[in-house]
Amino acid sequence: MKIALLGVGRMGHELGVHLLTANHEVSAWNRTPARVDRLVEAGATRAESPEDAVRDADVVLTVLFGPDTVREVVLSGLDLPADAVWLDVTTVSPADALEFTDYATAAGIRYVHGPVIGSLAPARAGRLGVMLGGADADLDVVEPLAALWADDERLRRVQTPAAAATGKLLANLALGVTLQGLVEALRLGKANGLDAAAVLEQLEGTGLAVIAGMKGAVITGGTFEDTQFSADLLAKDLRLMLRSSEDPLPAVTAALQSLTDAQRSGSGDDDIAVIAKPELG
């Protein structure tokens, strides 16, 4: 198939590599052209504009920063081929997904929301969680593509794009809240004479063991620049959660404050584990 890839950031690159490895034809565009260089070296064609990328595409894959970028790139009037399926991997809110569904219906566009759950390492390994929401006929087209980067047991169809968006936010809520819990555990340990390694050892077998195992080495090693999932991206997702609930989400609010502090200190592009950095002094 010919795939138009709009958005070649960290995750977009990994998905593009999977497509190329499976011998799909990939036309890639990114606002910052240099971001496309590595994918071109791997066999993709560089598109000079979104319009250039989507020309004659069978599937238009968007992997953008957030819903506002989707509006700017796609909803601004991008003319998709009549029979193409638009597969949006961008993390958006349920309300955004409803808006995009309405737009696609009015424009005669076949729309599937297919967010991924996981960071760069599982993306490279083809072990991401994936939720696909849309019409069955459209899911039939894109599911074989999503299977390239999905864990077989975590590739799920849901009823609507909005349901897929909700599922992605729930997954990232779990990530953000447990990461904040890890930060507070490190803070409590430090206040009582334990260093980070000792706190991580004490957390084995607890409810924070998974996030401690995932980010412990990054925290103790201070390798925050080796970004798997950036503080900027998770902060954006937590803001989407807060806008998606009429009731308070205090744990999400606490995690967002930690991420915002990291952004203000210039660490927004670092790995999300950077919010533990103040607890290491």
C-alpha positions in Angstrom: 0.0 0.0 0.0 1.0 3.6 -0.4 1.0 5.3 3.0 1.2 9.0 3.6 2.9 9.6 7.0 2.2 13.0 8.4 4.4 13.6 11.5 7.8 12.1 11.8 8.7 12.7 15.4 10.1 10.0 17.7 7.0 7.7 17.4 6.2 8.6 13.8 9.7 7.5 12.8 9.3 4.1 14.5 6.0 3.4 12.9 7.4 4.5 9.5 10.3 2.0 9.9 7.8 -0.8 10.4 5.9 0.2 7.3 9.0 0.2 5.2 10.2 -3.1 6.6 6.8 -4.6 5.5 7.5 -3.2 2.0 4.9 -0.5 2.0 5.5 2.7 0.0 5.9 5.6 2.5 5.6 9.3 1.6 6.7 11.2 4.7 6.2 14.8 5.8 7.1 16.7 8.9 7.0 20.4 9.7 10.7 20.3 10.5 12.1 18.7 7.3 15.2 17.4 9.0 13.1 15.0 11.1 12.4 13.1 7.9 16.0 12.5 7.0 16.5 9.1 8.8 13.3 7.7 7.4 14.3 8.8 3.9 17.6 6.9 4.4 15.5 3.9 5.3 13.6 4.1 2.1 10.8 6.6 2.5 10.0 9.4 0.0 10.2 12.9 1.3 7.1 15.0 0.8 7.4 18.7 0.6 3.9 19.3 2.0 0.9 17.4 3.4 -0.8 17.7 0.0 2.2 16.2 -1.7 2.3 13.3 0.9 -1.3 12.3 0.6 -1.5 12.3 -3.2 -2.7 8.8 -4.3 -2.3 7.4 -0.8 -4.3 4.4 0.3 -3.9 5.3 4.0 -3.1 8.6 5.6 -1.3 8.1 8.9 -1.1 11.1 11.2 1.2 10.9 14.2 1.1 14.5 15.4 1.8 16.4 18.7 -1.8 16.9 19.7 -5.4 17.7 18.6 -4.6 21.3 17.6 -1.9 20.1 15.2 -4.4 17.7 13.7 -6.8 20.6 13.1 -4.0 22.7 11.5 -2.7 19.9 9.2 -5.9 17.9 8.4 -9.0 19.8 9.3 -7.8 23.0 7.6 -9.0 21.5 4.3 -6.4 18.8 3.4 -7.8 17.0 0.4 -7.5 13.3 1.0 -8.0 10.8 -1.8 -11.6 9.6 -2.1 -11.0 6.0 -1.0 -8.2 6.6 1.4 -8.6 5.7 5.1 -7.3 8.3 7.6 -5.7 6.6 10.6 -4.9 9.1 13.3 -2.5 7.9 16.0 -2.3 11.3 17.7 -3.3 11.3 21.3 -6.5 13.4 21.5 -9.4 13.7 23.9 -12.8 11.9 23.4 -14.3 15.3 22.5 -11.6 15.8 19.9 -12.3 12.4 18.4 -16.0 13.2 18.2 -15.2 16.4 16.4 -12.9 14.6 14.0 -15.5 12.0 13.4 -18.1 14.7 12.5 -15.6 16.4 10.2 -14.7 13.2 8.5 -18.3 12.2 8.0 -19.2 15.6 6.5 -16.1 15.5 4.2 -16.7 11.9 3.1 -13.4 10.8 4.8 -13.0 7.3 6.2 -11.6 7.9 9.7 -10.1 5.6 12.3 -8.6 6.6 15.6 -5.8 4.3 16.5 -3.7 5.6 19.4 -0.8 3.5 20.7 0.0 2.7 24.3 3.7 2.5 25.1 7.0 4.3 24.4 9.8 3.9 21.9 11.3 0.6 23.0 8.1 -1.3 22.6 7.4 0.6 19.4 10.7 -0.7 17.9 9.9 -4.2 19.1 6.4 -4.2 17.7 5.0 -4.6 21.2 2.7 -1.5 21.6 -0.8 -1.6 22.8 -3.2 -0.3 20.0 -6.9 0.6 20.1 -8.7 1.0 16.8 -12.0 2.8 16.7 -14.0 3.3 13.6 -16.2 1.5 11.0 -15.5 -2.2 10.6 -14.7 -1.8 6.9 -12.2 0.9 7.6 -10.7 -1.1 10.5 -10.2 -4.0 8.1 -8.0 -1.8 6.0 -5.8 -0.4 8.8 -5.6 -3.3 11.2 -2.9 -5.1 9.3 -0.8 -1.9 9.4 -1.4 -1.5 13.2 -0.4 -5.1 13.7 3.1 -4.2 12.5 3.7 -2.2 15.7 1.2 -3.9 18.0 1.5 -6.7 20.6 -0.9 -9.3 19.3 -2.6 -9.6 22.6 -3.0 -5.8 23.0 -4.4 -4.9 19.5 -8.1 -4.2 20.2 -11.0 -2.9 18.2 -13.4 -0.6 20.1 -16.7 0.8 18.9 -15.9 4.4 18.1 -12.9 6.7 17.7 -14.0 8.4 21.0 -13.8 5.1 22.8 -10.3 4.6 21.5 -9.3 8.1 22.7 -10.8 7.4 26.1 -8.8 4.2 26.4 -5.6 5.9 25.5 -6.1 8.6 28.2 -6.9 5.9 30.8 -3.6 4.2 30.0 -1.6 7.5 30.2 -3.5 8.4 33.4 -2.1 5.2 34.9 1.4 6.1 33.7 1.3 9.7 35.0 -0.2 8.9 38.4 2.1 6.0 39.1 5.1 8.1 38.0 4.0 10.8 40.4 3.7 8.2 43.1 7.3 7.1 42.4 8.4 10.7 42.7 6.7 11.1 46.1 8.1 7.8 47.3 11.6 9.1 46.4 10.8 12.3 48.3 9.6 10.5 51.4 12.6 8.2 51.3 15.0 11.1 51.0 13.4 12.9 53.9 14.1 9.8 56.0 17.7 9.1 54.9 17.2 6.7 51.9 18.8 7.3 48.6 17.0 6.5 45.3 18.5 3.0 45.0 17.3 2.1 48.5 13.8 3.4 47.8 13.5 1.5 44.5 14.5 -1.7 46.4 11.9 -1.1 49.0 9.2 -0.6 46.3 9.7 -4.2 44.9 6.5 -6.1 45.2 4.4 -2.9 45.8 1.9 -1.1 43.6 4.7 1.1 42.3 6.9 -1.8 41.3 6.1 -1.6 37.6 6.9 2.1 37.2 9.9 1.7 39.4 11.1 -1.1 37.1 10.4 0.9 34.0 12.1 4.1 35.1 14.4 3.2 38.0 17.6 2.8 36.0 16.9 6.1 34.2 16.5 7.9 37.5 19.5 6.4 39.3 21.6 6.8 36.2 20.4 10.4 35.4 19.9 9.5 31.8 16.9 11.7 31.3 18.0 12.9 27.8 17.5 9.4 26.4 13.8 10.2 25.9 11.4 7.4 25.5 8.3 9.6 26.2 8.8 13.3 26.7 7.6 15.4 29.6 6.0 17.7 27.0 3.9 15.0 25.6 2.7 13.5 28.9 1.9 17.0 30.1 -0.2 17.6 27.0 -2.0 14.3 27.6 -2.7 15.1 31.3 -4.2 18.4 30.2 -6.5 16.5 27.9 -7.6 14.3 30.8 -8.4 17.3 33.0 -10.5 18.8 30.1 -12.3 15.5 29.7 -13.7 15.3 33.2 -16.2 17.6 34.9 -15.0 16.2 38.3 -11.6 16.8 39.9 -8.7 14.5 39.1 -6.3 15.5 41.9 -3.7 12.8 41.2 -3.5 13.9 37.6 -3.3 17.5 38.7 -0.3 16.7 41.0 1.5 14.8 38.1 0.8 17.7 35.8 2.4 20.2 38.3 5.5 18.1 38.4 5.7 17.9 34.6 5.1 21.7 34.3 7.9 22.3 36.7 10.2 20.2 34.5 9.0 22.2 31.4 9.7 25.5 33.1 13.3 24.3 34.0 13.9 23.6 30.3 13.5 19.8 30.5 10.3 19.4 28.5 12.0 17.3 25.8 13.6 15.0 28.3 12.1 11.7 29.4 9.1 11.8 31.7 11.3 10.4 34.5 13.0 13.8 34.7 10.3 14.8 37.2 12.2 12.7 39.7 15.4 14.7 39.3 14.7 17.2 42.2 14.5 14.2 44.5 18.1 13.1 43.8 19.9 16.0 45.3 
